[in-house]
């Protein structure tokens, strides 16, 4: 049982008395309290209070990280080498027998020239990249396991966020996703306030991340990892890109965290002398090997024993970096000297420089590392995720709704929608119910079903490329399932992306005088909405499959425009063997068929003219496309079903049309003063599938492309080492 003690903290200090009965008592006179206690098992007990709300109750274990003889070798195709190698595979060593030990309360710097293995070592110790790794890694006295990742935070060099979110929104969503169900929502939000205060982010809490400074972004980056109260914090060049003042402020924050029992290790390229002296330990790498491990204050003395003397009043960090960036011969000498100087059971290897080094861990020492430490292994019955699938989905849905709303309803998008609406409305303004407007009505449906679906489709293509870096970072921290992210993305984006097309179409529809029946109007609007969703799904599929915007755009263009042409919009002599199957895999086929049937459904009377009947046998504009082509091209295009459905809805009913010159409807031939019923137009366009079937096929395509997009996304994550 620990003795009674008083613990103080530098920010809004609360004095807490510990005794054998209550362990801790809160001072009710203070509205904000934070206490830290050292327990028997070496754990650091963290209990935070904000206006009486308990924030973090679980014990955060104090962790000593030990790594011994860590190596990493990767295989590189010979043709990728410069110059290209004759060998098929060339092995490259990224880490070569690197050893060390970092204790709780220490702030350790990892330095070395570019490409020496700093980031690789951090990735390895954080469990982010273990392929090709050999050697031993212990957290306390336990070998590293994936289940220990919850005790580790890794702050990447790049400040990767959804930059349209405010600082507080970013931290809030992270807290809701990563803090366990044992904490209430109120507790989690209080923890967010605590982190904002601790990292001095109050002045920018409600500012979008895109508008804050580099130093503030870096602190937000650290804050997202501190929310879970990790025991170990790795940082990859956190001062990179910061001015000297921001860098010093950041190191001061990290120093405070180390004093609270955190184990902190960071890579840094070329620190100022003030920052350099702030570290408790320095590990210096060169060519994947260790060349110094000790206190920063001993570094110059050590290198002096090797004949490398620093000029007076010279920044030690600058001197060290200049030294390791010299020719290979000097680096080889430094590596050999470290091997001779480092700790060994055989004292005959002791040299003058050894007293300036910290001994590397050996097996006997590792076994003696606080055997009473709290077990870091997760309970087998403990969930892999902090919160459940539906909770993850709801939080991700809320976040994505905010992000999509901001990106979709920009001034540029609204101006584009207004312009397209006015132009379309004027081009097809108040069409009369005459025979010569039949083709005009068809072209109206065609262009509406082309513009909006394609516009949304290309947005889907770039969607994953924009989000991948953020999602990879969050999933590497164990925030949520990939399935929860994808499901939330589909649920949140689909309604928002339908708003502008729907508003635009409503205005255009009545300006063009398509069909006054309200039920038909709703039907055509449904086909347009379904076409937009299917087209977006196609974009998501190619974006997830190829993971490259350029290649995905090319593939999407080839597929979509291939379908549009093969379905028969413009071609009059497309080979039958091609169109026979392509047409029916195109979503346009079903959207067009449905809309056309709805447009001409019923028995509306149209005015005839002089009557020369032309049969449209394929689609929008094609009159003689060879059957061998259309039989497959047409029916794989979503346009086929969207167009067919809309055309049927347009001409559904008993509306009377006036004949004009008899060029379209058979009964108008030689009867320019006659009329015909709108159902004749459905026969004229050869719309074989009924409205319901067209809609059903479109819905099936929506499910198919969304499912394949998820599978492609899952497969791409597996290839990148994610699950």
C-alpha positions in Angstrom: 0.0 0.0 0.0 1.5 3.3 -1.0 2.1 5.8 1.8 0.1 9.0 2.0 1.4 11.7 -0.3 0.5 15.1 -1.7 0.6 15.4 -5.5 0.5 18.7 -7.3 0.2 19.7 -10.9 1.2 22.9 -12.6 -2.1 23.7 -14.3 -5.2 24.3 -12.1 -3.5 22.3 -9.3 -5.6 20.2 -7.0 -4.0 18.9 -3.8 -5.2 15.4 -3.2 -4.6 13.3 0.0 -4.2 9.6 -0.4 -4.9 7.2 2.4 -5.4 3.5 2.9 -9.2 3.7 3.0 -10.3 6.0 0.2 -7.1 6.1 -1.9 -8.0 9.6 -3.1 -10.3 12.4 -2.1 -11.3 15.3 -4.3 -11.1 18.9 -3.1 -14.7 20.0 -3.6 -13.6 23.6 -3.5 -11.9 23.4 -6.9 -14.0 23.1 -10.1 -11.1 21.6 -12.1 -9.0 18.9 -10.6 -6.3 16.6 -12.0 -4.4 14.0 -9.9 -1.7 11.5 -10.5 -0.7 8.7 -8.1 1.9 6.0 -8.2 0.5 2.6 -7.3 2.1 -0.6 -6.0 2.3 -2.2 -9.5 4.2 0.7 -11.0 1.1 2.0 -12.8 0.3 5.7 -13.0 -3.2 6.3 -11.7 -4.9 9.0 -13.6 -8.1 10.5 -12.4 -9.2 13.7 -14.0 -12.1 15.9 -12.9 -13.7 18.8 -14.9 -16.5 20.5 -13.1 -17.2 17.4 -11.0 -17.2 15.0 -14.0 -14.9 12.0 -13.8 -12.9 11.9 -17.0 -10.3 9.0 -17.0 -10.7 6.4 -14.3 -8.6 3.4 -15.6 -5.0 3.0 -14.6 -2.5 4.0 -17.2 0.4 1.6 -16.7 4.0 2.9 -16.6 5.8 1.2 -19.4 9.5 0.6 -20.1 10.2 -0.1 -23.7 13.1 -2.4 -24.4 14.3 -3.4 -27.9 17.2 -5.7 -28.6 19.0 -6.5 -31.9 16.1 -5.2 -33.9 16.7 -5.7 -37.7 14.5 -4.9 -40.7 15.3 -6.1 -44.2 13.1 -5.4 -47.2 13.1 -6.8 -50.7 13.2 -4.3 -53.6 12.7 -5.3 -57.3 16.0 -4.9 -59.1 14.5 -2.9 -61.8 13.5 -0.2 -59.3 17.1 0.4 -58.2 19.1 3.3 -59.6 20.9 2.1 -61.6 18.7 -1.0 -62.3 20.1 -4.2 -60.9 20.5 -7.4 -62.9 19.1 -9.3 -59.9 15.3 -9.7 -59.7 15.3 -8.9 -55.9 17.7 -6.7 -54.0 17.7 -6.8 -50.2 18.0 -3.5 -48.3 18.7 -3.3 -44.6 16.7 -0.5 -42.9 17.7 -1.5 -39.3 20.8 -3.4 -38.3 20.9 -4.8 -34.7 19.5 -1.6 -33.0 19.1 -1.9 -29.2 17.9 0.4 -26.5 15.7 1.1 -23.5 13.3 3.9 -22.8 11.9 4.4 -19.3 8.7 6.1 -18.0 9.4 9.8 -17.4 12.0 10.0 -20.2 12.0 12.2 -23.3 14.3 10.4 -25.8 15.5 11.9 -29.0 16.2 9.8 -32.1 18.6 11.5 -34.5 20.5 10.8 -37.7 20.7 11.7 -41.3 17.9 11.2 -43.8 17.4 7.5 -44.6 19.2 6.2 -41.5 16.2 4.4 -40.1 14.6 6.8 -37.6 11.1 6.5 -38.9 11.5 2.8 -39.5 12.5 2.3 -35.9 9.5 4.3 -34.6 7.1 2.4 -36.9 8.6 -0.9 -35.7 8.3 0.0 -32.0 4.8 1.3 -32.5 3.8 -1.9 -34.2 2.9 -0.2 -37.4 5.3 -2.0 -39.8 6.5 -5.4 -38.6 7.0 -7.1 -42.0 10.6 -8.2 -42.3 11.4 -7.4 -38.7 13.6 -9.6 -36.5 14.8 -9.1 -32.9 13.0 -8.6 -29.6 10.7 -5.9 -28.4 9.4 -5.8 -24.8 6.9 -3.6 -23.1 7.9 -4.0 -19.5 8.6 -7.7 -19.1 6.2 -8.8 -21.9 7.0 -9.4 -25.5 5.1 -7.0 -27.8 1.7 -8.1 -29.0 -0.9 -6.3 -31.1 -3.3 -6.2 -28.2 -0.9 -3.7 -26.5 -1.4 -1.0 -29.1 -4.0 0.7 -27.0 -1.2 1.7 -24.6 0.7 3.3 -27.4 0.2 6.6 -29.3 2.0 7.4 -32.5 2.1 11.0 -33.8 2.9 11.0 -37.5 5.2 13.7 -39.1 2.3 14.9 -41.3 -0.6 16.7 -39.6 -3.3 14.6 -41.3 -6.8 15.8 -40.6 -10.1 16.6 -42.2 -9.2 20.3 -42.3 -12.8 21.5 -42.7 -13.5 20.4 -39.1 -12.7 22.8 -36.2 -10.1 21.9 -33.6 -12.8 21.0 -31.1 -14.8 18.9 -33.6 -11.7 17.0 -34.5 -10.9 16.2 -30.9 -14.5 15.5 -30.1 -15.0 12.9 -32.8 -11.7 11.3 -31.9 -12.8 11.0 -28.3 -16.2 9.6 -29.1 -14.6 6.9 -31.3 -11.5 6.0 -29.2 -12.6 6.3 -25.6 -14.3 3.2 -24.2 -18.0 2.7 -23.5 -17.2 2.7 -19.7 -17.1 6.5 -20.1 -20.2 8.5 -20.7 -20.5 11.0 -23.5 -20.3 13.8 -20.9 -17.0 12.3 -19.6 -15.6 12.1 -23.1 -16.5 15.7 -23.9 -14.9 16.8 -20.6 -11.7 14.9 -21.6 -11.7 17.0 -24.8 -11.9 20.2 -22.8 -9.0 18.9 -20.7 -6.8 18.3 -23.7 -7.6 21.6 -25.2 -6.5 23.3 -22.0 -3.5 21.1 -21.5 -2.1 21.9 -25.0 -3.1 25.6 -24.9 -5.5 25.4 -27.8 -8.3 27.5 -26.2 -7.9 30.4 -28.6 -8.3 28.2 -31.7 -10.8 25.6 -30.4 -13.6 26.8 -32.7 -11.4 27.6 -35.7 -11.3 25.3 -38.8 -8.0 23.3 -38.8 -7.2 24.7 -42.2 -6.9 28.2 -40.8 -4.7 27.5 -37.7 -0.9 27.8 -37.6 1.5 24.9 -38.1 2.4 24.8 -34.4 -1.3 24.6 -33.4 -1.8 21.8 -36.0 1.0 19.9 -34.5 -0.5 20.2 -31.0 -3.9 19.1 -32.3 -2.1 16.1 -33.8 -0.6 15.3 -30.4 -3.9 16.0 -28.7 -5.8 13.4 -30.8 -3.4 10.8 -29.5 -3.4 12.0 -25.8 -7.2 11.6 -25.6 -6.8 7.9 -24.7 -4.3 8.6 -22.0 -1.5 6.4 -23.6 1.5 5.3 -21.6 3.9 5.5 -24.5 4.1 8.3 -27.1 6.1 8.0 -30.3 6.5 11.2 -32.4 8.0 11.3 -35.9 9.8 14.7 -36.3 7.1 16.7 -34.5 9.1 20.0 -34.8 9.5 19.7 -38.6 8.2 22.8 -40.3 7.8 24.8 -37.1 9.5 28.0 -36.2 11.8 28.0 -33.2 9.3 29.5 -30.8 6.6 26.9 -31.7 9.2 24.1 -31.6 10.3 25.1 -28.0 6.7 25.4 -26.9 6.0 21.9 -28.3 9.0 20.4 -26.5 7.9 22.0 -23.3 4.5 20.3 -23.6 6.2 17.0 -24.2 8.5 17.6 -21.2 5.5 18.1 -19.0 3.9 14.9 -20.3 7.1 13.0 -19.6 7.2 14.3 -16.0 3.7 12.7 -15.6 5.1 9.3 -16.2 4.8 9.0 -20.0 7.4 7.2 -22.0 8.2 9.5 -24.9 10.5 8.8 -27.9 10.7 11.2 -30.9 12.7 11.5 -34.0 14.2 15.0 -34.7 16.4 16.2 -37.5 18.4 19.1 -36.3 17.2 20.7 -33.0 18.4 24.0 -31.6 20.8 23.8 -28.6 17.9 24.7 -26.2 15.8 21.8 -27.5 18.8 19.4 -27.6 19.5 19.8 -23.9 15.9 19.1 -23.1 16.2 15.4 -23.9 17.0 12.8 -21.3 18.6 10.4 -23.8 19.9 10.5 -27.3 20.0 7.6 -29.8 22.0 8.4 -32.9 21.7 6.3 -36.0 23.7 6.2 -39.2 23.3 3.7 -42.1 20.7 1.7 -40.0 23.1 1.2 -37.1 23.5 2.8 -33.7 26.6 5.0 -33.3 25.7 6.7 -30.0 23.3 6.1 -27.1 23.6 8.3 -24.0 22.8 11.6 -22.4 22.9 14.5 -24.9 25.3 16.4 -22.6 27.8 13.5 -23.0 27.7 13.4 -26.8 30.4 15.9 -27.6 32.7 14.3 -25.0 32.2 10.9 -26.5 33.0 12.0 -30.1 36.0 13.9 -28.7 37.5 10.6 -27.5 37.2 9.4 -31.2 39.1 12.5 -32.4 36.2 14.6 -33.5 36.2 17.9 -31.6 33.4 20.4 -31.8 34.2 24.1 -32.2 33.6 26.4 -29.2 30.1 27.9 -29.0 28.9 25.5 -31.6 25.4 23.9 -31.4 26.1 20.3 -30.4 23.2 19.0 -32.6 24.6 20.8 -35.6 28.1 19.4 -35.0 26.7 15.8 -34.6 24.6 16.1 -37.8 27.6 17.5 -39.7 29.7 14.6 -38.5 27.3 11.8 -39.5 26.6 13.4 -42.9 30.3 13.2 -43.9 31.7 10.5 -46.1 31.1 6.9 -45.6 34.5 6.2 -44.2 33.9 8.4 -41.2 30.5 6.8 -40.6 32.1 3.3 -40.7 34.6 4.4 -38.1 31.9 5.7 -35.8 29.9 2.5 -36.1 33.0 0.4 -35.4 33.9 2.6 -32.4 30.4 2.2 -30.9 30.6 -1.6 -31.1 33.9 -1.5 -29.2 32.7 1.0 -26.7 29.2 -0.3 -25.9 28.3 -2.4 -22.9 29.7 -5.9 -22.9 30.0 -8.7 -20.3 33.6 -8.9 -21.2 35.4 -5.9 -19.7 38.3 -6.2 -22.1 36.3 -4.3 -24.6 36.0 -1.2 -22.3 37.5 1.9 -23.8 37.8 5.5 -22.9 34.5 6.5 -24.5 32.4 3.8 -22.8 31.7 6.0 -19.7 29.7 8.4 -21.9 27.4 5.7 -23.2 24.3 4.1 -21.7 24.5 0.3 -21.5 22.4 -1.6 -24.0 19.9 -4.0 -22.3 20.8 -7.7 -22.0 18.6 -10.7 -21.3 19.3 -10.8 -17.5 18.4 -7.1 -17.1 15.2 -7.5 -19.1 14.0 -10.3 -16.9 14.5 -8.1 -13.8 12.3 -5.2 -15.2 9.7 -4.8 -12.5 8.1 -8.2 -12.6 5.1 -6.8 -10.7 4.1 -4.5 -13.6 0.4 -4.6 -14.6 -0.3 -7.1 -17.3 -0.5 -5.2 -20.6 -2.2 -8.1 -22.5 -5.9 -7.5 -23.3 -8.4 -9.8 -21.9 -9.4 -12.4 -24.4 -13.1 -11.4 -23.9 -12.2 -7.7 -24.4 -13.4 -6.2 -27.6 -10.8 -5.2 -30.2 -12.6 -1.9 -30.6 -13.3 0.8 -27.9 -17.0 1.0 -28.9 -19.4 -1.2 -30.9 -20.1 -1.3 -34.6 -23.4 0.7 -34.5 -21.9 3.4 -32.2 -18.9 3.7 -34.6 -21.3 4.0 -37.6 -23.4 6.7 -35.9 -20.3 8.8 -35.0 -18.7 8.4 -38.4 -22.1 9.2 -40.0 -22.3 12.5 -38.0 -18.8 13.5 -38.9 -19.2 12.6 -42.6 -22.5 14.5 -42.7 -20.7 17.7 -41.5 -17.8 17.2 -44.0 -20.0 16.4 -47.0 -22.4 19.3 -46.3 -19.4 21.7 -46.3 -17.9 20.3 -49.5 -21.1 19.8 -51.5 -22.8 23.1 -50.9 -20.0 25.4 -51.9 -20.6 28.6 -53.8 -19.1 27.1 -56.9 -21.4 24.1 -56.8 -24.4 26.2 -56.2 -23.5 28.5 -59.1 -23.0 25.5 -61.4 -26.4 24.1 -60.4 -28.1 27.4 -61.1 -26.5 27.8 -64.5 -27.3 24.3 -65.6 -30.9 24.7 -64.4 -31.4 27.9 -66.3 -29.7 26.7 -69.5 -31.6 23.4 -69.6 -34.9 25.1 -68.8 -34.5 27.6 -71.6 -33.3 25.0 -74.2 -36.5 22.9 -73.6 -38.8 25.7 -72.5 -42.5 24.8 -72.4 -42.5 22.1 -75.0 -45.8 21.6 -76.7 -47.6 18.3 -77.0 -46.8 17.9 -80.7 -45.3 15.1 -82.7 -42.1 17.0 -83.4 -41.3 17.4 -79.6 -41.1 13.6 -79.1 -37.3 13.6 -79.9 -36.9 16.8 -77.8 -38.5 15.1 -74.8 -36.2 12.1 -75.3 -33.1 14.4 -75.5 -34.2 16.2 -72.3 -34.3 12.9 -70.4 -31.0 11.9 -71.9 -29.0 15.0 -70.9 -30.5 15.2 -67.4 -29.5 11.5 -66.9 -26.0 12.3 -68.2 -25.0 15.5 -66.5 -25.8 14.9 -62.9 -24.8 11.3 -62.6 -21.5 11.9 -64.2 -20.8 15.0 -62.1 -21.4 13.0 -58.9 -19.6 10.0 -60.3 -16.3 11.8 -60.6 -16.7 13.1 -57.1 -16.9 9.5 -55.9 -13.7 8.7 -57.8 -11.6 11.2 -55.8 -13.4 10.6 -52.5 -11.2 7.8 -51.3 -8.0 9.5 -52.4 -8.9 12.5 -50.3 -9.8 10.5 -47.2 -7.4 7.6 -47.4 -4.5 9.2 -45.5 -6.9 10.2 -42.6 -8.7 6.9 -42.5 -5.4 4.9 -42.5 -4.1 7.0 -39.7 -7.3 6.6 -37.6 -7.6 2.9 -38.3 -3.9 2.3 -37.4 -4.8 3.7 -34.0 -7.7 1.2 -33.7 -10.4 3.8 -33.9 -13.0 1.9 -36.0 -13.8 -0.9 -38.4 -13.5 -0.4 -42.1 -17.0 -1.7 -42.6 -18.4 1.0 -40.1 -16.6 3.7 -42.0 -17.9 2.5 -45.4 -21.4 2.0 -44.2 -21.5 5.5 -42.6 -20.0 7.1 -45.7 -22.7 5.6 -47.9 -25.5 6.6 -45.5 -24.3 10.2 -45.0 -23.2 11.2 -48.5 -26.1 9.8 -50.5 -28.9 12.1 -49.3 -26.7 15.2 -49.4 -25.5 14.5 -53.0 -29.1 14.2 -54.2 -30.1 17.7 -53.0 -28.7 19.8 -55.8 -29.7 17.4 -58.6 -33.2 17.1 -57.2 -33.7 20.9 -56.8 -32.3 21.5 -60.3 -34.5 18.8 -61.9 -37.7 20.0 -60.2 -37.2 23.5 -61.7 -36.2 22.1 -65.2 -39.0 19.6 -65.3 -41.8 22.2 -64.9 -40.0 24.7 -67.2 -39.8 22.0 -69.9 -43.5 21.0 -69.5 -42.6 17.2 -69.5 -45.7 15.7 -67.9 -48.1 17.4 -65.6 -49.0 14.2 -63.8 -47.5 14.5 -60.3 -47.0 10.7 -59.9 -45.1 10.6 -63.1 -42.9 13.5 -62.0 -42.1 11.6 -58.7 -41.3 8.5 -60.7 -38.8 10.3 -63.1 -37.2 12.1 -60.1 -36.8 8.7 -58.5 -35.0 7.4 -61.6 -32.7 10.4 -61.6 -31.9 9.9 -57.9 -31.2 6.2 -58.5 -29.0 7.0 -61.5 -27.0 9.5 -59.4 -26.5 6.9 -56.6 -25.4 4.2 -59.1 -23.0 6.5 -60.9 -21.5 7.5 -57.5 -21.1 3.8 -56.6 -19.2 3.2 -59.9 -16.9 6.1 -59.0 -16.4 4.7 -55.5 -15.6 1.3 -57.0 -12.9 2.5 -59.3 -11.5 4.9 -56.7 -11.3 2.0 -54.1 -10.0 -0.5 -56.7 -7.1 1.6 -58.2 -6.3 3.9 -55.2 -5.0 6.5 -57.7 -7.0 9.4 -58.9 -5.4 9.6 -62.4 -5.8 5.9 -63.1 -9.3 5.7 -61.6 -10.4 8.7 -63.7 -9.2 7.0 -66.9 -10.9 3.7 -66.0 -14.1 5.4 -65.1 -14.2 7.5 -68.3 -13.6 4.4 -70.4 -16.4 2.5 -68.6 -19.0 5.3 -68.5 -18.6 6.7 -72.0 -18.2 3.3 -73.4 -21.6 2.4 -71.9 -23.1 5.7 -73.1 -22.0 5.2 -76.7 -22.7 1.4 -76.8 -26.2 1.8 -75.5 -27.1 3.7 -78.6 -27.4 7.4 -77.8 -25.5 8.5 -80.9 -24.4 5.5 -82.9 -26.5 4.3 -85.8 -24.3 1.4 -87.0 -22.7 -0.1 -83.9 -21.9 -3.8 -84.3 -24.5 -6.0 -82.9 -22.1 -8.4 -81.1 -20.9 -5.5 -79.0 -24.1 -3.7 -78.2 -26.0 -6.9 -77.4 -24.4 -7.2 -74.0 -22.9 -3.8 -73.2 -26.3 -2.1 -73.4 -27.7 -4.2 -70.6 -24.9 -3.6 -68.1 -25.3 0.2 -68.5 -27.4 1.9 -65.8 -28.3 4.5 -68.4 -30.4 2.0 -70.3 -32.7 1.4 -67.4 -32.9 5.0 -66.2 -33.7 6.2 -69.7 -36.3 3.5 -70.4 -38.0 4.1 -67.1 -38.1 7.9 -67.5 -39.3 7.7 -71.1 -42.1 5.3 -70.2 -43.2 7.6 -67.3 -43.1 10.6 -69.6 -45.4 9.0 -72.3 -47.4 6.8 -69.9 -51.2 7.0 -70.4 -53.2 8.2 -73.4 -52.3 11.8 -73.7 -53.2 13.1 -77.2 -50.4 14.5 -79.4 -51.0 16.5 -82.6 -49.9 14.8 -85.9 -48.3 16.5 -89.0 -47.7 14.7 -92.3 -46.8 11.2 -91.1 -43.6 9.3 -92.0 -42.9 6.7 -89.3 -39.4 5.9 -88.2 -38.9 3.0 -85.8 -36.2 3.6 -83.1 -35.0 0.2 -82.3 -32.1 0.7 -79.9 -32.1 3.7 -77.7 -31.8 7.4 -77.6 -30.7 8.3 -81.1 -29.6 5.0 -82.6 -31.9 3.6 -85.3 -29.9 0.8 -86.8 -27.3 -0.4 -84.3 -26.2 -4.0 -85.1 -27.8 -6.4 -82.8 -24.6 -8.4 -82.1 -23.2 -5.3 -80.3 -26.2 -3.9 -78.5 -27.4 -7.2 -77.1 -24.6 -7.2 -74.4 -23.4 -3.6 -74.3 -26.8 -2.0 -73.8 -27.9 -4.2 -70.8 -24.8 -3.7 -68.7 -25.2 0.1 -68.8 -27.1 1.7 -65.9 -28.2 4.4 -68.4 -30.3 1.9 -70.3 -32.6 1.3 -67.4 -32.7 4.9 -66.1 -33.5 6.2 -69.6 -36.1 3.5 -70.4 -37.9 4.1 -67.1 -37.9 7.9 -67.4 -39.2 7.7 -71.0 -42.0 5.4 -70.1 -43.0 7.6 -67.2 -42.9 10.7 -69.4 -45.4 9.3 -71.9 -47.5 7.4 -69.4 -51.2 8.2 -69.3 -53.7 9.4 -72.0 -52.3 12.7 -73.0 -53.2 13.8 -76.5 -50.3 14.9 -78.8 -50.7 16.9 -82.0 -49.3 15.5 -85.2 -46.9 17.8 -87.2 -45.0 16.3 -90.2 -45.4 12.6 -89.6 -41.8 11.9 -89.2 -42.2 10.0 -86.0 -45.6 8.5 -85.3 -47.1 6.1 -87.8 -50.7 7.2 -87.4 -49.7 10.8 -88.2 -48.6 9.9 -91.7 -50.6 12.0 -94.2 -52.6 13.3 -91.3 -50.9 16.5 -90.1 -54.1 17.7 -88.4 -54.6 14.5 -86.5 -53.6 13.6 -83.0 -52.2 10.5 -81.2 -52.1 9.2 -77.7 -48.9 9.4 -75.7 -48.7 5.5 -75.4 -47.8 5.5 -79.1 -44.5 7.2 -78.2 -43.6 4.3 -75.9 -44.0 1.9 -78.8 -42.1 4.3 -81.1 -39.1 4.2 -78.7 -39.3 0.4 -78.4 -39.2 0.5 -74.6 -39.5 -3.1 -73.8 -38.9 -3.2 -70.0 -41.6 -1.8 -67.8 -41.0 0.9 -65.2 -40.8 -1.4 -62.2 -38.3 -3.7 -63.8 -36.1 -0.8 -64.9 -36.1 0.6 -61.3 -35.4 -2.9 -59.9 -32.4 -3.4 -62.1 -31.0 0.0 -61.2 -31.4 -0.8 -57.5 -29.5 -4.1 -58.1 -26.7 -2.2 -59.7 -26.5 0.1 -56.7 -26.1 -2.8 -54.4 -23.6 -4.5 -56.7 -21.3 -1.5 -57.1 -21.4 -0.5 -53.5 -20.6 -4.1 -52.4 -17.7 -4.4 -54.9 -16.4 -0.9 -53.8 -16.2 -2.2 -50.2 -14.5 -5.4 -51.3 -12.0 -3.4 -53.4 -11.4 -1.1 -50.4 -10.9 -4.0 -48.1 -8.5 -5.6 -50.5 -6.5 -2.4 -50.9 -6.2 -2.2 -47.1 -4.9 -5.7 -46.9 -2.3 -4.9 -49.5 -1.2 -2.0 -47.4 -1.0 -4.1 -44.3 -4.3 -2.9 -42.8 -7.2 -5.1 -41.7 
